[in-house]
Amino acid sequence: MTDTVTDLQLDTSGLQCPMPLLKTRQALRHMQPGQVMEVIATDASSAIDIPAYLRQSCHELVRSEEKSGRFILVIRRGEQES
């Protein structure tokens, strides 16, 4: 996978559902459109819940991968708040 330059890193390691999703949504609200955030999670539900939320929002999932039990999601902030 290609490396994407990120503006922010959110480490939710050790947090259980729904906290990684809630913290991701909160961080997105404080970002500017076009900014990119890397979310790191250890809860497998995050790999499902966060992309599902993004599909219903204006934000974009740039890439997602699982590496050594950690789920890494790279998200680009959309133009409008959702």
Phi and psi in radians as a Rosetta constraint file:
Dihedral C 1 N 2 CA 2 C 2 CIRCULARHARMONIC -1.371 0.35
Dihedral N 2 CA 2 C 2 N 3 CIRCULARHARMONIC 2.576 0.35
Dihedral C 2 N 3 CA 3 C 3 CIRCULARHARMONIC -1.364 0.35
Dihedral N 3 CA 3 C 3 N 4 CIRCULARHARMONIC 2.396 0.35
Dihedral C 3 N 4 CA 4 C 4 CIRCULARHARMONIC -2.000 0.35
Dihedral N 4 CA 4 C 4 N 5 CIRCULARHARMONIC 2.311 0.35
Dihedral C 4 N 5 CA 5 C 5 CIRCULARHARMONIC -1.233 0.35
Dihedral N 5 CA 5 C 5 N 6 CIRCULARHARMONIC 2.246 0.35
Dihedral C 5 N 6 CA 6 C 6 CIRCULARHARMONIC -1.972 0.35
Dihedral N 6 CA 6 C 6 N 7 CIRCULARHARMONIC 2.608 0.35
Dihedral C 6 N 7 CA 7 C 7 CIRCULARHARMONIC -1.597 0.35
Dihedral N 7 CA 7 C 7 N 8 CIRCULARHARMONIC -0.385 0.35
Dihedral C 7 N 8 CA 8 C 8 CIRCULARHARMONIC -2.623 0.35
Dihedral N 8 CA 8 C 8 N 9 CIRCULARHARMONIC 2.539 0.35
Dihedral C 8 N 9 CA 9 C 9 CIRCULARHARMONIC -2.139 0.35
Dihedral N 9 CA 9 C 9 N 10 CIRCULARHARMONIC 2.267 0.35
Dihedral C 9 N 10 CA 10 C 10 CIRCULARHARMONIC -2.050 0.35
Dihedral N 10 CA 10 C 10 N 11 CIRCULARHARMONIC 1.959 0.35
Dihedral C 10 N 11 CA 11 C 11 CIRCULARHARMONIC -1.758 0.35
Dihedral N 11 CA 11 C 11 N 12 CIRCULARHARMONIC 1.902 0.35
Dihedral C 11 N 12 CA 12 C 12 CIRCULARHARMONIC -1.859 0.35
Dihedral N 12 CA 12 C 12 N 13 CIRCULARHARMONIC 0.359 0.35
Dihedral C 12 N 13 CA 13 C 13 CIRCULARHARMONIC -0.932 0.35
Dihedral N 13 CA 13 C 13 N 14 CIRCULARHARMONIC 2.340 0.35
Dihedral C 13 N 14 CA 14 C 14 CIRCULARHARMONIC 1.549 0.35
Dihedral N 14 CA 14 C 14 N 15 CIRCULARHARMONIC -0.249 0.35
Dihedral C 14 N 15 CA 15 C 15 CIRCULARHARMONIC -1.498 0.35
Dihedral N 15 CA 15 C 15 N 16 CIRCULARHARMONIC 2.503 0.35
Dihedral C 15 N 16 CA 16 C 16 CIRCULARHARMONIC -1.783 0.35
Dihedral N 16 CA 16 C 16 N 17 CIRCULARHARMONIC 2.767 0.35
Dihedral C 16 N 17 CA 17 C 17 CIRCULARHARMONIC -0.913 0.35
Dihedral N 17 CA 17 C 17 N 18 CIRCULARHARMONIC 2.356 0.35
Dihedral C 17 N 18 CA 18 C 18 CIRCULARHARMONIC -1.730 0.35
Dihedral N 18 CA 18 C 18 N 19 CIRCULARHARMONIC 0.194 0.35
Dihedral C 18 N 19 CA 19 C 19 CIRCULARHARMONIC -1.033 0.35
Dihedral N 19 CA 19 C 19 N 20 CIRCULARHARMONIC -0.740 0.35
Dihedral C 19 N 20 CA 20 C 20 CIRCULARHARMONIC -1.035 0.35
Dihedral N 20 CA 20 C 20 N 21 CIRCULARHARMONIC -0.707 0.35
Dihedral C 20 N 21 CA 21 C 21 CIRCULARHARMONIC -1.157 0.35
Dihedral N 21 CA 21 C 21 N 22 CIRCULARHARMONIC -0.790 0.35
Dihedral C 21 N 22 CA 22 C 22 CIRCULARHARMONIC -1.092 0.35
Dihedral N 22 CA 22 C 22 N 23 CIRCULARHARMONIC -0.722 0.35
Dihedral C 22 N 23 CA 23 C 23 CIRCULARHARMONIC -1.195 0.35
Dihedral N 23 CA 23 C 23 N 24 CIRCULARHARMONIC -0.609 0.35
Dihedral C 23 N 24 CA 24 C 24 CIRCULARHARMONIC -1.120 0.35
Dihedral N 24 CA 24 C 24 N 25 CIRCULARHARMONIC -0.828 0.35
Dihedral C 24 N 25 CA 25 C 25 CIRCULARHARMONIC -1.059 0.35
Dihedral N 25 CA 25 C 25 N 26 CIRCULARHARMONIC -0.739 0.35
Dihedral C 25 N 26 CA 26 C 26 CIRCULARHARMONIC -1.096 0.35
Dihedral N 26 CA 26 C 26 N 27 CIRCULARHARMONIC -0.771 0.35
Dihedral C 26 N 27 CA 27 C 27 CIRCULARHARMONIC -1.119 0.35
Dihedral N 27 CA 27 C 27 N 28 CIRCULARHARMONIC -0.713 0.35
Dihedral C 27 N 28 CA 28 C 28 CIRCULARHARMONIC -1.059 0.35
Dihedral N 28 CA 28 C 28 N 29 CIRCULARHARMONIC -0.635 0.35
Dihedral C 28 N 29 CA 29 C 29 CIRCULARHARMONIC -1.102 0.35
Dihedral N 29 CA 29 C 29 N 30 CIRCULARHARMONIC -0.465 0.35
Dihedral C 29 N 30 CA 30 C 30 CIRCULARHARMONIC -1.671 0.35
Dihedral N 30 CA 30 C 30 N 31 CIRCULARHARMONIC 0.000 0.35
Dihedral C 30 N 31 CA 31 C 31 CIRCULARHARMONIC -1.641 0.35
Dihedral N 31 CA 31 C 31 N 32 CIRCULARHARMONIC 2.794 0.35
Dihedral C 31 N 32 CA 32 C 32 CIRCULARHARMONIC -1.585 0.35
Dihedral N 32 CA 32 C 32 N 33 CIRCULARHARMONIC 2.621 0.35
Dihedral C 32 N 33 CA 33 C 33 CIRCULARHARMONIC -0.936 0.35
Dihedral N 33 CA 33 C 33 N 34 CIRCULARHARMONIC 2.375 0.35
Dihedral C 33 N 34 CA 34 C 34 CIRCULARHARMONIC 1.596 0.35
Dihedral N 34 CA 34 C 34 N 35 CIRCULARHARMONIC -0.294 0.35
Dihedral C 34 N 35 CA 35 C 35 CIRCULARHARMONIC -1.211 0.35
Dihedral N 35 CA 35 C 35 N 36 CIRCULARHARMONIC 2.683 0.35
Dihedral C 35 N 36 CA 36 C 36 CIRCULARHARMONIC -2.074 0.35
Dihedral N 36 CA 36 C 36 N 37 CIRCULARHARMONIC 2.367 0.35
Dihedral C 36 N 37 CA 37 C 37 CIRCULARHARMONIC -2.184 0.35
Dihedral N 37 CA 37 C 37 N 38 CIRCULARHARMONIC 2.445 0.35
Dihedral C 37 N 38 CA 38 C 38 CIRCULARHARMONIC -1.812 0.35
Dihedral N 38 CA 38 C 38 N 39 CIRCULARHARMONIC 2.162 0.35
Dihedral C 38 N 39 CA 39 C 39 CIRCULARHARMONIC -1.857 0.35
Dihedral N 39 CA 39 C 39 N 40 CIRCULARHARMONIC 2.277 0.35
Dihedral C 39 N 40 CA 40 C 40 CIRCULARHARMONIC -1.991 0.35
Dihedral N 40 CA 40 C 40 N 41 CIRCULARHARMONIC 2.244 0.35
Dihedral C 40 N 41 CA 41 C 41 CIRCULARHARMONIC -2.426 0.35
Dihedral N 41 CA 41 C 41 N 42 CIRCULARHARMONIC 2.659 0.35
Dihedral C 41 N 42 CA 42 C 42 CIRCULARHARMONIC -1.926 0.35
Dihedral N 42 CA 42 C 42 N 43 CIRCULARHARMONIC -0.218 0.35
Dihedral C 42 N 43 CA 43 C 43 CIRCULARHARMONIC -1.448 0.35
Dihedral N 43 CA 43 C 43 N 44 CIRCULARHARMONIC 2.068 0.35
Dihedral C 43 N 44 CA 44 C 44 CIRCULARHARMONIC -1.026 0.35
Dihedral N 44 CA 44 C 44 N 45 CIRCULARHARMONIC -0.484 0.35
Dihedral C 44 N 45 CA 45 C 45 CIRCULARHARMONIC -1.066 0.35
Dihedral N 45 CA 45 C 45 N 46 CIRCULARHARMONIC -0.488 0.35
Dihedral C 45 N 46 CA 46 C 46 CIRCULARHARMONIC -1.085 0.35
Dihedral N 46 CA 46 C 46 N 47 CIRCULARHARMONIC -0.596 0.35
Dihedral C 46 N 47 CA 47 C 47 CIRCULARHARMONIC -1.185 0.35
Dihedral N 47 CA 47 C 47 N 48 CIRCULARHARMONIC -0.275 0.35
Dihedral C 47 N 48 CA 48 C 48 CIRCULARHARMONIC -1.822 0.35
Dihedral N 48 CA 48 C 48 N 49 CIRCULARHARMONIC -0.848 0.35
Dihedral C 48 N 49 CA 49 C 49 CIRCULARHARMONIC -1.154 0.35
Dihedral N 49 CA 49 C 49 N 50 CIRCULARHARMONIC -0.777 0.35
Dihedral C 49 N 50 CA 50 C 50 CIRCULARHARMONIC -1.171 0.35
Dihedral N 50 CA 50 C 50 N 51 CIRCULARHARMONIC -0.847 0.35
Dihedral C 50 N 51 CA 51 C 51 CIRCULARHARMONIC -1.051 0.35
Dihedral N 51 CA 51 C 51 N 52 CIRCULARHARMONIC -0.618 0.35
Dihedral C 51 N 52 CA 52 C 52 CIRCULARHARMONIC -1.097 0.35
Dihedral N 52 CA 52 C 52 N 53 CIRCULARHARMONIC -0.759 0.35
Dihedral C 52 N 53 CA 53 C 53 CIRCULARHARMONIC -1.078 0.35
Dihedral N 53 CA 53 C 53 N 54 CIRCULARHARMONIC -0.774 0.35
Dihedral C 53 N 54 CA 54 C 54 CIRCULARHARMONIC -1.103 0.35
Dihedral N 54 CA 54 C 54 N 55 CIRCULARHARMONIC -0.623 0.35
Dihedral C 54 N 55 CA 55 C 55 CIRCULARHARMONIC -1.092 0.35
Dihedral N 55 CA 55 C 55 N 56 CIRCULARHARMONIC -0.474 0.35
Dihedral C 55 N 56 CA 56 C 56 CIRCULARHARMONIC -1.668 0.35
Dihedral N 56 CA 56 C 56 N 57 CIRCULARHARMONIC 0.064 0.35
Dihedral C 56 N 57 CA 57 C 57 CIRCULARHARMONIC -2.107 0.35
Dihedral N 57 CA 57 C 57 N 58 CIRCULARHARMONIC -3.057 0.35
Dihedral C 57 N 58 CA 58 C 58 CIRCULARHARMONIC -1.589 0.35
Dihedral N 58 CA 58 C 58 N 59 CIRCULARHARMONIC 0.022 0.35
Dihedral C 58 N 59 CA 59 C 59 CIRCULARHARMONIC -1.541 0.35
Dihedral N 59 CA 59 C 59 N 60 CIRCULARHARMONIC 2.770 0.35
Dihedral C 59 N 60 CA 60 C 60 CIRCULARHARMONIC -2.065 0.35
Dihedral N 60 CA 60 C 60 N 61 CIRCULARHARMONIC 2.309 0.35
Dihedral C 60 N 61 CA 61 C 61 CIRCULARHARMONIC -1.467 0.35
Dihedral N 61 CA 61 C 61 N 62 CIRCULARHARMONIC 1.910 0.35
Dihedral C 61 N 62 CA 62 C 62 CIRCULARHARMONIC -1.322 0.35
Dihedral N 62 CA 62 C 62 N 63 CIRCULARHARMONIC -0.809 0.35
Dihedral C 62 N 63 CA 63 C 63 CIRCULARHARMONIC -2.813 0.35
Dihedral N 63 CA 63 C 63 N 64 CIRCULARHARMONIC 2.812 0.35
Dihedral C 63 N 64 CA 64 C 64 CIRCULARHARMONIC -2.556 0.35
Dihedral N 64 CA 64 C 64 N 65 CIRCULARHARMONIC 2.395 0.35
Dihedral C 64 N 65 CA 65 C 65 CIRCULARHARMONIC -2.656 0.35
Dihedral N 65 CA 65 C 65 N 66 CIRCULARHARMONIC 2.787 0.35
Dihedral C 65 N 66 CA 66 C 66 CIRCULARHARMONIC -2.021 0.35
Dihedral N 66 CA 66 C 66 N 67 CIRCULARHARMONIC 2.225 0.35
Dihedral C 66 N 67 CA 67 C 67 CIRCULARHARMONIC -2.439 0.35
Dihedral N 67 CA 67 C 67 N 68 CIRCULARHARMONIC 2.013 0.35
Dihedral C 67 N 68 CA 68 C 68 CIRCULARHARMONIC 0.936 0.35
Dihedral N 68 CA 68 C 68 N 69 CIRCULARHARMONIC 0.769 0.35
Dihedral C 68 N 69 CA 69 C 69 CIRCULARHARMONIC 1.377 0.35
Dihedral N 69 CA 69 C 69 N 70 CIRCULARHARMONIC 0.098 0.35
Dihedral C 69 N 70 CA 70 C 70 CIRCULARHARMONIC -1.990 0.35
Dihedral N 70 CA 70 C 70 N 71 CIRCULARHARMONIC 2.391 0.35
Dihedral C 70 N 71 CA 71 C 71 CIRCULARHARMONIC -1.749 0.35
Dihedral N 71 CA 71 C 71 N 72 CIRCULARHARMONIC 2.190 0.35
Dihedral C 71 N 72 CA 72 C 72 CIRCULARHARMONIC -2.028 0.35
Dihedral N 72 CA 72 C 72 N 73 CIRCULARHARMONIC 2.093 0.35
Dihedral C 72 N 73 CA 73 C 73 CIRCULARHARMONIC -2.121 0.35
Dihedral N 73 CA 73 C 73 N 74 CIRCULARHARMONIC 2.251 0.35
Dihedral C 73 N 74 CA 74 C 74 CIRCULARHARMONIC -1.901 0.35
Dihedral N 74 CA 74 C 74 N 75 CIRCULARHARMONIC 2.159 0.35
Dihedral C 74 N 75 CA 75 C 75 CIRCULARHARMONIC -2.168 0.35
Dihedral N 75 CA 75 C 75 N 76 CIRCULARHARMONIC 2.345 0.35
Dihedral C 75 N 76 CA 76 C 76 CIRCULARHARMONIC -1.793 0.35
Dihedral N 76 CA 76 C 76 N 77 CIRCULARHARMONIC 2.234 0.35
Dihedral C 76 N 77 CA 77 C 77 CIRCULARHARMONIC -1.178 0.35
Dihedral N 77 CA 77 C 77 N 78 CIRCULARHARMONIC 2.271 0.35
Dihedral C 77 N 78 CA 78 C 78 CIRCULARHARMONIC -1.357 0.35
Dihedral N 78 CA 78 C 78 N 79 CIRCULARHARMONIC 3.090 0.35
Dihedral C 78 N 79 CA 79 C 79 CIRCULARHARMONIC -1.277 0.35
Dihedral N 79 CA 79 C 79 N 80 CIRCULARHARMONIC -0.593 0.35
Dihedral C 79 N 80 CA 80 C 80 CIRCULARHARMONIC -2.016 0.35
Dihedral N 80 CA 80 C 80 N 81 CIRCULARHARMONIC 2.651 0.35
Dihedral C 80 N 81 CA 81 C 81 CIRCULARHARMONIC -1.298 0.35
Dihedral N 81 CA 81 C 81 N 82 CIRCULARHARMONIC 2.438 0.35
